[in-house]
Amino acid sequence: MKIDWLEAMIFSLSLSIFGGAASAFAADTDDVVRPSAGPVAAAIVENDHSDEDAAAESEHARNLRRAQGEHESRRVEAARKLEVERARDQEITRMHGAVSGLTRRESFLRHEVYWNQRELDSISRDPADASAMARRGNVERGLIDLRNELDLTTPLRQGTVRQLDGLRIR
């Protein structure tokens, strides 16, 4: 296709420059088909330009589609990363609240254990005093319950702190 266009261009230029001398050249090379000068040569040249233009437009359209696809994939990836980051931030906020609540609960339980122990120490140990022994038994049971709850709360808080630190590192 390009050779035909090139030959047509050379032929039309030679006709315009040399007049009829080019037709003598064409008569010598009968095995090569050359278009005649005039509107046919112009149509071939124009047709060849339109083929090249169409190819260029097709290539441009392919490049645009590829660029749009890449842009869309980058946009989707950025949106996915943003969503993951927001979920991580929400989880950090939730975990921070849990750690804060567990810390307050642990502090309260330590306070209660301290004051119940002081109350237990202040109650008479005389076995003859029935009311003191009953009170002492109630305070001891309460103290055991508080210590058990404290023993559960402390590792829970520590595990939550480790999880929170893990989230912050990521």
C-alpha positions in Angstrom: 0.0 0.0 0.0 2.8 2.4 0.9 4.8 1.5 -2.3 1.7 2.2 -4.4 1.2 5.6 -2.7 4.9 6.4 -3.1 4.9 5.4 -6.8 1.7 7.4 -7.4 3.4 10.4 -5.7 6.6 10.1 -7.8 4.6 9.6 -11.0 2.4 12.6 -10.4 5.4 14.7 -9.5 7.3 13.6 -12.6 4.2 14.4 -14.8 4.0 17.9 -13.3 7.8 18.5 -13.7 8.6 16.8 -16.9 5.2 16.9 -18.6 4.9 13.9 -21.1 8.4 12.6 -20.5 7.3 10.5 -17.6 4.9 8.6 -19.9 7.9 7.4 -21.9 9.4 6.1 -18.7 6.2 4.3 -17.9 6.1 2.7 -21.3 9.6 1.3 -20.7 8.5 -0.4 -17.4 5.3 -2.2 -18.4 5.6 -4.7 -15.5 5.0 -1.9 -13.0 1.4 -0.6 -13.0 1.4 3.1 -12.4 -1.7 5.2 -11.9 -2.4 7.9 -14.4 -2.0 11.5 -13.4 -4.9 13.7 -12.4 -7.9 12.9 -10.2 -7.1 9.2 -9.9 -3.6 9.8 -8.6 -5.0 12.4 -6.2 -7.7 10.0 -5.0 -5.1 7.2 -4.4 -2.9 9.6 -2.5 -5.9 10.9 -0.5 -7.1 7.3 0.1 -3.7 6.3 1.3 -3.7 9.4 3.7 -7.1 8.4 5.0 -5.8 4.8 5.6 -2.8 6.3 7.5 -5.1 8.7 9.4 -7.4 5.9 10.3 -4.5 3.8 11.5 -3.2 6.7 13.6 -6.7 7.4 15.0 -7.1 3.7 15.8 -3.7 3.6 17.6 -4.6 6.8 19.4 -7.9 5.3 20.5 -6.1 2.1 21.7 -3.7 4.3 23.7 -6.6 6.2 25.2 -8.5 3.1 26.2 -5.3 1.6 27.7 -4.6 4.8 29.6 -8.3 5.0 30.8 -8.0 1.3 32.0 -4.8 2.0 33.8 -6.3 5.1 35.4 -9.4 3.2 36.5 -7.3 0.4 38.0 -5.2 2.9 39.9 -8.3 4.7 41.1 -9.9 1.4 42.3 -6.7 0.4 44.0 -6.4 3.8 45.8 -10.1 3.5 46.9 -9.4 -0.1 48.2 -6.3 1.1 50.1 -8.3 4.0 51.5 -11.1 1.7 52.7 -8.5 -0.6 54.3 -6.9 2.3 56.1 -10.3 3.6 57.3 -11.2 0.2 58.6 -7.8 0.0 60.4 -8.3 3.4 61.9 -11.8 2.4 63.1 -10.4 -0.8 64.6 -7.6 1.2 66.4 -10.2 3.6 67.8 -12.3 0.7 69.0 -9.4 -1.1 70.5 -8.2 2.1 72.2 -11.6 2.5 73.8 -11.5 -1.2 74.9 -8.1 -0.7 76.5 -9.2 2.5 78.2 -12.3 0.7 79.6 -10.3 -2.3 80.8 -7.7 0.0 82.4 -10.4 1.9 84.3 -12.0 -1.4 85.3 -8.6 -2.8 86.5 -7.9 0.3 88.5 -11.3 0.2 90.1 -10.8 -3.5 91.0 -7.4 -2.8 92.5 -8.9 0.0 94.5 -11.7 -2.3 95.8 -9.3 -5.1 96.6 -7.1 -2.7 98.6 -10.0 -1.3 100.6 -11.7 -4.7 101.1 -8.3 -6.0 102.4 -8.1 -3.1 104.8 -11.7 -3.7 106.0 -10.9 -7.4 106.4 -7.8 -6.6 108.5 -9.8 -4.2 110.7 -12.5 -6.8 111.5 -12.0 -8.7 114.8 -10.6 -12.3 114.5 -12.3 -13.3 117.8 -14.2 -16.6 117.1 -16.6 -15.7 120.0 -17.9 -12.7 118.1 -20.4 -14.2 115.7 -21.3 -11.0 113.9 -17.6 -10.2 113.3 -17.1 -13.7 111.9 -20.1 -13.4 109.6 -18.9 -10.0 108.4 -15.4 -11.3 108.0 -16.7 -14.2 105.9 -18.7 -11.9 103.6 -15.7 -9.5 103.1 -13.5 -12.5 102.4 -15.9 -13.8 99.7 -16.2 -10.4 98.2 -12.4 -10.0 98.2 -12.0 -13.4 96.5 -14.5 -12.4 93.9 -12.8 -9.1 93.3 -9.4 -10.8 92.9 -10.8 -13.4 90.5 -12.3 -10.6 88.4 -9.0 -8.7 88.5 -7.1 -11.9 87.5 -9.4 -12.0 84.4 -9.3 -8.3 83.6 -5.5 -7.9 83.7 -4.6 -10.4 81.0 -7.5 -9.3 78.9 -6.2 -5.7 79.0 -2.6 -6.8 78.3 -3.8 -8.8 75.3 -5.8 -5.9 74.0 -2.8 -3.6 74.3 -0.7 -6.1 72.3 -3.4 -6.2 69.6 -3.5 -2.4 69.5 0.2 -2.2 69.2 0.1 -4.7 66.4 -2.5 -2.6 64.6 -0.5 0.6 65.1 2.7 -1.0 63.6 0.9 -2.1 60.4 
